[in-house]
Amino acid sequence: PAAAPAVSPAGSMSARKVAHPGAAACTLLALLHAAEGGITVEDPTTHEIVERHDMGDPHLPPVVLVPGIGGSRIQARIPGHRSDWECLVQQFFQKDWFDLWFDVTEIIPGSVGCFQANVELKWDVWRHEYLDNGVQTRLVDFGDVDGVRCVVPAMESTCTLTEVFSKLVYKLEQMGYVAGSNLHGAPYDWRTGPAYWMKPGGAFSQLKRLVEQTVQLNSGRKAVLVAASEGAPYTLWFLNNYVTPDWKEQFIDSFVPIAGSFGGSIQSLRMILAGYLWGINSQSLPWIDASILAEVSRTFGGVTWALPQTIPGHLEDWTVVETPHRAWKASEITRMLHEVDLHVTADIYNSTKRYRTYSAPGVRTYCFYGAGLPTPRTLQYRSEDVYDPAALGYDETDGDGAVMLDSLNLCDAWAEADPELYTVVRLTNATHVGTIHRAEKYVQAIAANNITQMLRKLSGDFSIKAEDEPQMAPGASPPPLHATEGDGLTPYVQAATAAALVASVIFLLAPLGLGFIAAKRVWSFARPGVGAAARRGARTQQEDAAAADRHPPVLL
């Protein structure tokens, strides 16, 4: 069978390696406390025996952070020769691992085609599986937090614009959490989709092992799973279908979905059809076309898994795409994809849509979502060309600006059925990314075991609470728009383009300059009389230097 895209965790929990004492001793070693309060355990991703000393506050439950689509940093390596002409420059300069998702230098002029060739996947419609695309990938810092802090960590400003959990990590560390000991990131290759996450050794297997190891590492304290955006349905599937009720009872303290798009998102459909430039203004960067990300997204099972969907008894069928003469509902997405000639994407979609779950997870759950903002409900085109972003408009409804309310508030049904186990907090006027920021204080309270006191201060009934939009302090400036909500990455791409242009000019002109100097020198020696005079001058200088050596000057 064809090989699946290779994905391996990298840079997992930082630790000092010690000799492996054998599989039989692993359990015993995991229970022994080493010097300075540390313990010896098996690393959850490399399976090596490692020794940890800085364990953080022992009274805090371990926290595992699960990002959404685009929230996991992925690196790549091209093991062999690539025939793609777009990647000739990359083959010359990049010999080892490089940032695949995401680096602004990937989309400067001359690099866009290579970025597309590297990041998109190849699907076999006969076997209904991915082919080996010749690109090896690995996750950044699995088990630690650098892979989920932000997507572009090159500078503090770009990290702010592409933030995932960076502020939450900082606040938890202020409480006494230590990254890699009781605070972990669980990045995954969000491109591939649930069939690959479910495979032995896949993302769910890695997540399960990470949870087991951090609970073991922290004296049996159960873990808190914090999942954002598409990471929420990802984690819900893990809890409902990958692990057993006994496992959840032993290892899970609570599940904290934040801005969970349980019913999918119109934005995912927009990515596949018209394209969406993540934080980029294409008018300022004419060499980038929105269709590039559309073509790439059409190969991602993780994106098709996040397409709009009906939820029995909660979210009824509705029109998701509309043109002057055609319309398709959420239940007709397969037919729509075929009718707009996206046959491969339709096959990928059909392979992912059976991996859906809406049942309550059966663990203590604190659910946070935003509401009160105009949010796309239907893509409305002014022409029949669904690939044309210029012809695109929206029919809007309530939501967080990116995901509509009926997709976010699945937790309400859980809380109404079991208010003792499930708690919902609706954050008024919170954007999709803003929901994560406003939920940070609640995550801290959950970790400190004083969430009940905070919830009592909110309006609403016993299980479904509401928090009004906080007032901004006088004189305070609003934070910059996140890359998914604006075009803040545009100036960084422009700066990278200018730097690349200068480097290219220097690279091209340097040989010409050296050649000119060499030619001038050769010409000066070749001219009649000039070369002899130069040689005589050189001999005179050598004779003077020898005389100076015989009679060195006296320094006073």
LOKEMI-908428 format. One line per 2 residues: number of its first residue (from 1); for each residue x, y, z of C-alpha. Coordinates in Angstrom, 3 decimals. Layout:
REM LOKEMI-908428
NUM = X:Y:Z  ...
END
This chain:
REM LOKEMI-908428
1 = 0.000:0.000:0.000  1.012:3.612:-0.525
3 = 2.911:5.242:2.275  1.155:7.834:4.415
5 = 2.751:11.229:5.041  5.381:10.644:7.706
7 = 4.823:12.662:10.865  6.931:12.343:13.972
9 = 6.962:14.308:17.213  10.127:16.292:17.772
11 = 11.730:18.177:20.606  9.557:16.457:23.194
13 = 9.786:16.960:26.942  13.213:18.441:27.630
15 = 15.091:16.124:29.943  18.433:14.528:30.689
17 = 18.736:11.050:29.163  19.846:8.192:31.373
19 = 20.580:4.587:30.543  17.537:2.459:29.749
21 = 17.152:-0.116:32.569  14.878:-2.394:30.565
23 = 11.173:-2.546:29.973  10.494:-4.510:33.149
25 = 11.820:-1.671:35.317  9.858:1.144:33.642
27 = 6.890:0.953:35.965  9.065:0.835:39.070
29 = 11.217:3.747:37.926  8.141:5.832:37.197
31 = 7.151:5.590:40.847  10.534:6.465:42.345
33 = 11.367:10.038:43.277  14.879:11.017:42.303
35 = 17.139:13.610:43.851  15.915:17.208:44.168
37 = 12.277:16.184:43.971  12.458:14.809:40.432
39 = 11.334:11.427:39.164  12.428:9.062:36.438
41 = 9.881:8.186:33.736  9.621:7.110:30.132
43 = 9.414:9.974:27.638  5.934:9.802:26.004
45 = 7.204:10.269:22.470  10.753:8.915:22.231
47 = 10.132:6.021:24.664  13.477:6.772:26.311
49 = 13.937:6.777:30.083  14.387:10.387:31.180
51 = 14.994:12.079:34.494  13.066:15.223:35.482
53 = 13.904:17.480:38.412  11.969:20.753:38.072
55 = 8.435:19.423:38.489  6.599:22.674:39.206
57 = 4.002:23.146:41.939  3.013:19.636:43.097
59 = -0.490:20.828:44.038  -1.418:21.767:40.455
61 = -3.018:19.299:38.025  -1.115:18.752:34.772
63 = -2.477:20.725:31.817  -2.372:19.589:28.186
65 = -2.988:22.207:25.453  -4.565:21.075:22.160
67 = -4.632:23.622:19.283  -6.987:23.859:16.308
69 = -6.482:23.983:12.540  -3.230:25.742:11.722
71 = -2.289:25.971:15.404  0.456:23.307:15.416
73 = 3.926:24.137:14.146  5.169:21.622:11.572
75 = 8.696:21.250:10.228  9.754:19.473:7.051
77 = 12.772:17.962:5.356  13.285:16.909:1.745
79 = 15.329:13.680:2.004  16.181:13.329:-1.673
81 = 16.462:15.303:-4.894  13.329:17.201:-5.869
83 = 12.434:17.642:-9.508  10.161:20.621:-8.752
85 = 11.743:23.638:-10.404  10.064:25.866:-7.804
87 = 12.233:24.299:-5.101  15.651:24.709:-6.736
89 = 16.596:27.594:-4.427  15.346:25.721:-1.384
91 = 17.354:22.623:-2.318  20.485:24.774:-2.478
93 = 20.057:26.531:0.883  17.979:24.179:3.073
95 = 19.681:20.878:3.769  17.982:20.017:7.054
97 = 14.677:20.572:8.861  12.893:23.855:8.155
99 = 9.598:25.431:9.243  6.862:24.234:6.921
101 = 3.998:25.757:8.862  4.683:28.612:9.031
103 = 7.448:30.978:7.933  6.842:34.274:6.119
105 = 9.930:33.690:3.966  8.060:30.792:2.340
107 = 5.757:33.197:0.512  8.211:35.728:-0.856
109 = 8.551:35.939:-4.661  10.055:32.754:-6.044
111 = 9.144:30.662:-2.996  5.356:30.433:-3.169
113 = 5.342:27.554:-5.629  7.783:25.600:-3.470
115 = 5.678:26.250:-0.361  2.655:24.862:-2.161
117 = 4.585:21.819:-3.404  5.832:21.071:0.107
119 = 2.714:21.651:2.204  -0.058:20.152:0.069
121 = -0.832:16.429:0.283  -1.414:13.902:-2.504
123 = -4.572:11.778:-2.350  -5.176:8.442:-4.066
125 = -8.880:8.329:-5.031  -8.712:4.572:-5.699
127 = -7.253:3.570:-2.351  -8.796:6.514:-0.469
129 = -5.543:7.341:1.270  -2.621:9.733:1.071
131 = 0.432:9.005:-1.035  3.996:9.720:-0.024
133 = 4.644:13.226:-1.348  8.407:13.042:-0.789
135 = 8.335:15.413:2.187  9.189:14.239:5.688
137 = 7.452:16.165:8.456  7.731:16.370:12.207
139 = 5.942:18.247:14.984  7.739:20.933:16.946
141 = 8.282:20.370:20.665  5.603:17.745:21.310
143 = 5.060:17.429:25.067  6.544:20.868:25.703
145 = 4.923:24.177:24.677  6.940:25.807:21.878
147 = 4.929:23.965:19.240  1.649:25.543:20.409
149 = 2.662:28.996:21.678  2.341:30.680:18.286
151 = 2.723:29.762:14.637  5.413:32.286:13.594
153 = 7.794:32.654:16.558  10.562:34.457:14.643
155 = 9.901:37.747:16.496  7.773:38.760:19.448
157 = 5.507:40.796:17.178  4.903:37.939:14.727
159 = 4.297:35.594:17.651  1.644:37.993:18.962
161 = -0.041:38.119:15.557  -0.082:34.314:15.258
163 = -0.675:33.484:18.902  -2.236:30.174:19.857
165 = -1.611:29.602:23.580  1.343:31.918:24.323
167 = -0.474:34.192:26.803  -2.115:31.254:28.536
169 = 1.264:29.501:28.829  2.780:32.621:30.380
171 = -0.031:32.940:32.943  0.118:29.283:33.887
173 = 3.877:29.490:34.308  3.325:32.457:36.649
175 = 1.150:30.152:38.761  3.965:27.626:39.154
177 = 3.557:25.437:36.070  6.702:24.165:34.349
179 = 6.628:23.451:30.621  7.387:19.818:29.909
181 = 6.673:18.719:33.491  3.068:19.635:34.290
183 = 2.312:21.882:31.322  2.325:20.313:27.869
185 = 1.446:21.064:24.278  -0.042:18.339:22.099
187 = 0.463:19.535:18.509  -0.679:17.291:15.671
189 = -0.625:17.312:11.887  -3.990:18.985:11.392
191 = -3.717:18.506:7.626  -4.236:14.756:7.463
193 = -7.590:14.169:9.165  -9.144:11.731:11.652
195 = -8.375:8.498:9.786  -4.676:9.226:10.245
197 = -5.042:10.549:13.788  -6.632:7.203:14.700
199 = -3.799:5.063:13.278  -1.458:3.173:15.627
201 = 1.280:5.607:16.584  -0.821:8.495:15.245
203 = -1.871:11.728:16.919  -4.423:10.152:19.275
205 = -1.938:7.503:20.351  0.629:10.221:21.089
207 = -1.957:12.263:23.023  -3.024:9.253:25.071
209 = 0.557:8.403:25.967  1.327:12.012:26.857
211 = -1.640:12.162:29.251  -0.668:8.863:30.885
213 = 2.922:9.961:31.336  2.149:13.400:32.743
215 = -0.315:11.935:35.245  2.358:9.426:36.230
217 = 4.935:12.210:36.345  2.745:14.296:38.669
219 = 2.017:11.721:41.379  -1.271:10.564:39.901
221 = -2.940:13.987:39.620  -5.398:13.824:36.732
223 = -4.908:15.968:33.643  -6.875:18.981:32.402
225 = -7.349:18.946:28.610  -7.627:22.495:27.206
227 = -8.656:22.468:23.541  -9.227:25.479:21.272
229 = -11.298:25.853:18.107  -11.104:22.683:15.980
231 = -9.019:21.141:18.753  -12.260:20.862:20.739
233 = -14.062:18.391:18.401  -10.675:16.704:17.882
235 = -10.393:16.107:21.641  -14.089:15.208:21.913
237 = -13.589:12.425:19.360  -10.546:11.252:21.323
239 = -12.582:11.095:24.547  -15.664:9.493:23.011
241 = -14.092:7.020:20.609  -10.399:6.431:21.293
243 = -10.228:5.884:25.043  -12.461:3.935:27.433
245 = -14.625:5.256:30.294  -12.261:3.577:32.778
247 = -9.289:5.338:31.199  -11.060:8.707:31.451
249 = -11.892:8.057:35.082  -8.242:7.298:35.836
251 = -6.499:10.040:33.852  -8.834:12.989:33.093
253 = -9.685:15.694:35.607  -11.622:17.897:33.196
255 = -12.139:18.863:29.560  -12.047:22.584:28.670
257 = -13.225:23.290:25.090  -12.716:26.946:24.086
259 = -14.423:28.310:20.941  -15.076:24.736:19.867
261 = -16.429:24.470:16.318  -18.383:21.272:16.968
263 = -20.628:21.811:13.941  -17.876:22.914:11.577
265 = -17.362:26.361:10.113  -18.254:28.285:6.980
267 = -14.688:29.610:7.024  -13.385:26.108:6.241
269 = -15.671:25.988:3.217  -14.441:29.416:2.183
271 = -10.825:28.168:2.361  -11.581:25.317:-0.012
273 = -13.617:27.304:-2.540  -12.382:30.893:-2.748
275 = -9.228:30.630:-0.669  -8.237:32.577:2.383
277 = -4.889:34.302:2.848  -4.011:33.788:6.484
279 = -3.080:37.263:7.741  -2.041:38.454:4.254
281 = -3.347:41.334:2.135  -2.975:40.101:-1.434
283 = -3.453:43.620:-2.842  -0.147:44.595:-1.230
285 = 1.536:41.359:-2.338  0.554:40.884:-5.989
287 = 2.578:37.677:-6.423  0.298:35.868:-3.942
289 = -3.126:34.673:-5.014  -5.892:33.487:-2.698
291 = -6.306:30.460:-4.956  -2.956:29.117:-3.695
293 = -4.315:28.409:-0.224  -7.542:27.120:-1.761
295 = -5.619:24.567:-3.845  -3.578:23.553:-0.805
297 = -6.590:23.342:1.549  -8.488:21.088:-0.858
299 = -5.961:18.335:-0.117  -6.357:18.503:3.680
301 = -8.571:15.967:5.423  -8.435:18.095:8.572
303 = -10.041:21.012:6.734  -12.765:18.906:5.090
305 = -13.515:17.404:8.526  -14.244:20.962:9.713
307 = -16.755:21.751:6.947  -20.293:22.764:8.029
309 = -22.373:19.863:9.305  -25.762:19.202:10.787
311 = -26.070:18.045:14.400  -29.085:15.811:15.042
313 = -31.502:17.507:17.410  -29.368:20.627:17.626
315 = -28.266:22.098:14.285  -30.700:21.575:11.423
317 = -29.822:21.583:7.730  -29.304:24.978:6.081
319 = -27.963:26.520:2.867  -24.183:26.900:3.006
321 = -23.409:28.076:-0.564  -25.609:30.133:-2.844
323 = -25.102:31.513:-6.349  -27.621:33.322:-8.585
325 = -28.817:29.977:-10.028  -27.635:27.278:-7.608
327 = -27.682:26.495:-3.893  -26.347:23.695:-1.699
329 = -27.161:22.759:1.891  -24.804:21.347:4.518
331 = -26.110:17.862:3.778  -25.259:18.350:0.078
333 = -21.576:19.253:0.332  -20.445:16.062:-1.434
335 = -22.705:16.848:-4.404  -21.572:20.470:-4.404
337 = -17.885:19.514:-4.519  -18.490:17.229:-7.495
339 = -20.558:19.866:-9.304  -17.788:22.461:-8.975
341 = -15.216:19.886:-10.206  -13.500:19.235:-6.880
343 = -13.761:15.465:-7.210  -10.614:14.621:-5.217
345 = -11.706:16.924:-2.384  -15.120:15.242:-2.410
347 = -13.459:11.862:-1.909  -11.330:13.223:0.958
349 = -14.466:14.738:2.507  -16.358:11.444:2.292
351 = -13.484:9.698:4.055  -13.577:12.133:6.994
353 = -17.238:12.913:7.607  -17.943:9.599:9.325
355 = -15.555:10.601:12.120  -17.997:12.875:13.897
357 = -19.304:12.808:17.419  -21.610:15.114:19.341
359 = -22.221:13.099:22.503  -21.191:14.431:25.898
361 = -17.656:13.274:26.786  -18.526:11.829:30.194
363 = -15.934:13.897:32.106  -16.145:17.164:34.021
365 = -16.399:19.841:31.318  -16.111:23.635:31.328
367 = -17.153:24.993:27.936  -16.398:28.552:26.749
369 = -17.582:30.223:23.552  -18.193:33.704:22.165
371 = -21.484:35.177:20.958  -23.036:38.434:19.836
373 = -20.971:39.109:16.691  -22.072:38.946:13.035
375 = -20.817:35.608:11.712  -20.948:34.040:8.214
377 = -23.727:31.472:7.851  -23.901:31.171:4.052
379 = -21.441:31.949:1.263  -23.364:34.096:-1.208
381 = -21.808:34.599:-4.648  -22.778:37.311:-7.117
383 = -21.742:35.031:-9.992  -21.652:31.295:-10.677
385 = -17.882:31.169:-10.133  -17.474:29.848:-6.580
387 = -13.688:30.174:-6.915  -13.855:33.978:-7.263
389 = -13.264:35.743:-3.926  -14.246:39.075:-5.483
391 = -17.786:37.761:-6.054  -18.173:36.475:-2.494
393 = -20.528:37.844:0.142  -22.161:36.460:3.279
395 = -25.484:35.876:4.909  -24.746:36.376:8.607
397 = -26.035:35.136:11.931  -24.976:35.194:15.589
399 = -21.594:33.765:16.599  -18.009:34.722:17.394
401 = -17.219:36.261:14.008  -15.770:33.027:12.588
403 = -17.998:30.172:13.831  -21.754:30.516:14.149
405 = -23.432:30.106:17.519  -25.275:26.876:16.722
407 = -21.922:25.212:16.037  -20.318:26.601:19.199
409 = -23.061:25.936:21.737  -23.300:22.142:21.527
411 = -22.203:22.147:25.174  -25.534:23.759:26.128
413 = -27.320:20.482:25.420  -24.851:18.608:27.639
415 = -25.309:21.102:30.486  -29.102:20.961:30.254
417 = -28.997:17.166:30.468  -26.441:17.004:33.316
419 = -25.826:20.381:35.012  -23.662:18.794:37.700
421 = -21.049:17.567:35.216  -21.143:20.217:32.467
423 = -20.771:23.987:32.816  -21.041:26.549:30.014
425 = -19.808:30.147:29.992  -20.978:32.320:27.093
427 = -18.629:35.280:26.523  -20.543:38.226:25.075
429 = -18.931:39.930:22.041  -15.849:37.691:22.149
431 = -14.215:36.980:18.802  -13.041:33.479:17.943
433 = -9.470:34.240:19.047  -10.667:36.639:21.753
435 = -12.559:33.779:23.370  -9.235:32.082:24.154
437 = -7.924:35.254:25.783  -11.035:35.831:27.872
439 = -11.136:32.186:28.959  -7.565:32.278:30.282
441 = -8.557:33.421:33.778  -11.070:30.587:33.999
443 = -8.437:28.034:32.987  -6.229:29.409:35.755
445 = -9.122:29.053:38.189  -9.753:25.457:37.090
447 = -6.086:24.671:37.667  -6.184:26.361:41.091
449 = -9.442:24.586:41.990  -11.380:27.791:42.644
451 = -13.492:27.898:39.498  -16.718:27.522:41.506
453 = -16.201:30.870:43.207  -15.633:32.603:39.862
455 = -18.727:31.073:38.311  -20.910:32.290:41.173
457 = -20.169:35.876:40.146  -21.618:35.370:36.660
459 = -25.222:35.780:35.577  -27.294:32.881:34.312
461 = -28.607:29.643:35.732  -26.726:26.874:37.502
463 = -24.960:25.372:34.488  -25.131:27.978:31.675
465 = -23.452:31.254:32.600  -22.815:34.499:30.734
467 = -19.978:37.013:31.008  -20.488:40.510:29.628
469 = -17.757:42.138:27.564  -15.169:43.654:29.944
471 = -14.644:47.401:29.826  -11.327:48.570:28.396
473 = -9.208:50.607:30.787  -9.117:54.371:30.057
475 = -6.302:55.202:27.652  -5.631:51.551:26.816
477 = -5.208:50.641:23.156  -6.856:47.527:21.739
479 = -4.577:44.578:20.968  -3.553:44.045:17.334
481 = -5.852:41.872:15.268  -4.820:38.240:15.151
483 = -3.501:37.031:11.813  -6.727:35.078:11.242
485 = -8.755:38.264:11.752  -6.662:40.791:9.821
487 = -3.675:41.225:7.538  -0.968:41.936:10.105
489 = 1.581:39.570:8.552  1.697:41.604:5.316
491 = 4.492:44.017:6.378  6.640:41.095:7.559
493 = 6.290:39.401:4.181  7.213:42.702:2.528
495 = 10.292:43.055:4.768  11.345:39.455:4.076
497 = 10.885:40.094:0.346  13.061:43.222:0.494
499 = 15.774:41.359:2.424  15.678:38.502:-0.080
501 = 15.935:40.976:-2.958  19.006:42.656:-1.430
503 = 20.604:39.269:-0.755  19.887:38.179:-4.333
505 = 21.463:41.335:-5.767  24.558:40.855:-3.600
507 = 24.719:37.178:-4.544  24.538:38.009:-8.249
509 = 26.800:41.053:-8.237  29.544:39.674:-5.971
511 = 30.999:37.338:-8.659  30.845:40.160:-11.205
513 = 32.714:42.481:-8.849  35.388:39.906:-8.085
515 = 35.725:39.133:-11.783  36.141:42.822:-12.605
517 = 38.880:43.233:-9.969  40.698:40.122:-11.211
519 = 40.456:41.218:-14.834  41.772:44.669:-14.001
521 = 44.754:43.185:-12.169  45.554:40.810:-15.024
523 = 45.339:43.682:-17.505  47.681:45.830:-15.427
525 = 50.334:43.110:-15.465  49.812:42.321:-19.125
527 = 50.329:45.880:-20.431  53.868:46.415:-21.895
529 = 56.223:48.031:-19.371  53.597:48.235:-16.680
531 = 54.088:44.676:-15.516  57.894:45.039:-15.439
533 = 57.640:48.282:-13.441  55.265:46.611:-11.015
535 = 57.653:43.679:-10.625  60.595:46.059:-10.039
537 = 58.533:47.926:-7.484  57.704:44.677:-5.739
539 = 61.430:43.697:-5.621  62.335:47.109:-4.211
541 = 59.714:46.704:-1.471  61.059:43.242:-0.606
543 = 64.640:44.579:-0.392  63.516:47.446:1.870
545 = 61.684:44.996:4.141  64.794:42.788:4.423
547 = 66.930:45.804:5.346  64.405:46.803:8.009
549 = 64.672:43.322:9.517  68.487:43.684:9.768
551 = 68.241:47.155:11.357  64.958:47.335:13.290
553 = 63.829:50.798:14.446  64.241:51.771:18.105
555 = 60.945:52.489:19.885  61.258:55.344:22.415
END
